[in-house]
Every structure is written in structure tokens, then in C-alpha cells.
Amino acid sequence: MVQSALLIVAAVLGAVVGSFLNVVILRLPKEGESIVFPASHCPRCLHPLAWYENIPLLSFLVLRGRCRSCKTAISWQYPLVELAMAVLSVLVAHRFGLGVESLLYFLFCAALLVIIFIDIHHQIIPDQISLSGIVIGFIGSFFVHTVTWQQSGLGILLGGGLLYAIAYGYYALTGRDGLGGGDIKLLAMIGAFLGWQSLLFVVFASSLAGSVVGVAAMFKQKKGGLTRIPFGPFLALAALSYLFLQEQINLLWRLYLTYTGLL
């Protein structure tokens, strides 16, 4: 009963925070725009939203996905972000219970969710999130049992250094930028929260998924090697996978090493 109540509270909290994350996703990339003021409003007619128009998920359903004032369609991204954050919040609560770990990884999930959507829309990863995340992840490592400060610190150094080396190598071979500085800082942030031991999986899984999507995009866009897709979402999704499936991933890795005779 207590566990069920905790998960319900986590879901509601996640949906509420997801509503705020929608504002961050919309406004943070716009230089000089506040994520606090003005209050939530329709981006088309600027109609201020009443409290009952701003209830996560429910308002979208009641309003049938349209602004009450001008009837403009509301993007499906709004309920999707709210639902995603609610699910992530439940997963964090289920995995870590009540404690500092839950707070730390709740913030981590929120940051990754914002990065995914901003990078998809603008192909940028805001320094306000990645650099702040590096600091928060490292400081948090002193107060949790899931990662030590040594693992976190090494994760920052290796995370940033690993992608920088890959980016430099790609540029040296092709003369083109393959990875942006935002991706490098994002992997350093992931290393801060998850430790250096997560980086091999995160880089491998994100590169594999990114390559598959990239090849599909090449055929669709017909731009060949000039095709560009944001890499941040793949890094973020790989980090989320490691956060919640770490034991299963490590088990598969040990089985692979045993099967190949390397262990």
C-alpha cells in the first residue's frame, strides 16, 4: 500500500514537473526569454491559461488538443513530455525509493528529457543544463551510494575526453565536424551522474542507434554524407537505459565475455 501510494505521488509530481519542462523546452533556446515570466499562454493568440487549462495531461484531453480561445491545435509534444516525465518519475521512485538518490536521478531524468526535445528541434544542447548537470552530478556523488565521487569525477574527465577524441578524429579524417561541443559536455554530464563505468555502454548504444537512424535519414533526405541528425537524444536515451537497466546490461556483458572466452 505504501509503495503504491509512493508511485502515485511520483507519477503526479512527474506530470506536474513535465508541464514546467514544456515551458523550458519552448523558451530556453530563445535568447533573453525567461522560463518563469510571463505565465503559460497560447503561443498563437497569447491567451493566458487559467489553472484548469494547465492541468497536466487532463487539460489536453478535456480541451481536445485545442486552445480554448483561438481553437489552434496544441502540439502533442506537451502531453508527451508530461507523460514521459511521469513515467520516469515512477521508475526512479520504484528503483531508488525515498532518498537523496531519487532526488538526484529525478533531476537527471528531467534534464535529459529537456535535452532530447531541444536537440531535436534546434540541434543544440544548452550549456545551462549540461554544465549545471556536471556540477550537480559530481556534488551529488558525495551523498549517494550508487556512484562514488571518484567514479563521477573520472566519468566527467573520460566522458568529455572520449567524445572529444572521437570528434577530433572524425574531423581529421573527413574535414567536417561530426559532433558538437554540446554532445561532449552532455557525455561529461552523464559520466558525472552514472560514473565512468557507464560510458562504454552509453557510447556504444547511442552510436549504434544513431547509425541506424542516420542511414535511414540519408536515404530519406538524399544528402549522403552531409545528412545531419542530432546525437544528443541518442546519448540521453542510452543514459536512461543504463540508469534503469544497469544490472541487466552488466549481466549481458559478463555473459558475452564468458562466451567469447575473455572472462
Sequence and secondary structure as in RCSB ss.txt:
>XXXX:A:sequence
MVQSALLIVAAVLGAVVGSFLNVVILRLPKEGESIVFPASHCPRCLHPLAWYENIPLLSFLVLRGRCRSCKTAIS
WQYPLVELAMAVLSVLVAHRFGLGVESLLYFLFCAALLVIIFIDIHHQIIPDQISLSGIVIGFIGSFFVHTVTWQ
QSGLGILLGGGLLYAIAYGYYALTGRDGLGGGDIKLLAMIGAFLGWQSLLFVVFASSLAGSVVGVAAMFKQKKGG
LTRIPFGPFLALAALSYLFLQEQINLLWRLYLTYTGLL
>XXXX:A:secstr
 HHHHHHHHHHHHHHHHHHHHHHHHHHTTSTT  SSSS  B TTT  B  GGG STTHHHHHTTTB TTT  B  
THHHHHHHHHHHHHHHHHHHH SSHHHHHHHHHHHHHHHHHHHHHHHS   HHHHHHHHHHHHHHTTT SSS HH
HHHHHHHHHHHHHHHHHHHHHHHHSS  S HHHHHHHHHHHHHH GGGHHHHHHHHHHHHHHHHHHHHHHH  GG
G    SHHHHHHHHHHHHHHHHHHHHHHHHHHHHTT  
